[in-house]
């Protein structure tokens, strides 16, 4: 994947990294925890990491054991982010967002709204109309499928440690959607799961990354 431009990094005063290959979950989680501590303790640069994980199911603080249906050989882990069970793996763009809310207003609702708007704006560049659903997390599209007519294309799961955020968002580009059959995704039965490819939108991971980079400053402006 191409490295982000130095102009973008400088303008945003953050560490924007795009990690190639499939990344194992625990080492990234450990590195993220160290980075969050450095932001909080030492005033280190805020960070955004884009990556794909090796297959894993992760359960947030609200995850119920009965919603982990049949993971088979795929590992699963309970983590400290918000939310319930989700899947990470090839074809899904995971974006970890480490922002210092002590310098951004300490407004958790504004943070979540900004993440939602960032996803929606990025999807729009590909002709995908992402939307919120009342009391249901993540970003959805109106597909007309199933009982509800809505399928989820992106998830949000954030943890905040002394006003520094970690974990982040996940957007389904072209994963194997059958992986979600082993869980009740995010505890939600009112709607399915979809992806760019499932919607007939064919884009590369680089294309998605570029859209995310272009839209990010609109919702999370540079710190002076």
Secondary structure, DSSP 8 states (H G I E B T S, - for coil): -----HHHHHHHTEEEEEEEEEE-HHHHHHHHHHHHHHHHHH---EEEEEEEESSEEEE-TT--GGGB---TTS-EEE-SSSSSEEEE-TTEEEEEEE-BGGGTTS-HHHHHHHHHHHHHHHHHTTT---EEETTEEEEEEE---TTTSEEEEEEEEEEEETTEEEEEEEEESS--GGGGGGB-GGG--SSEE--TGGGT----HHHHHHHHHHHHHHHS----
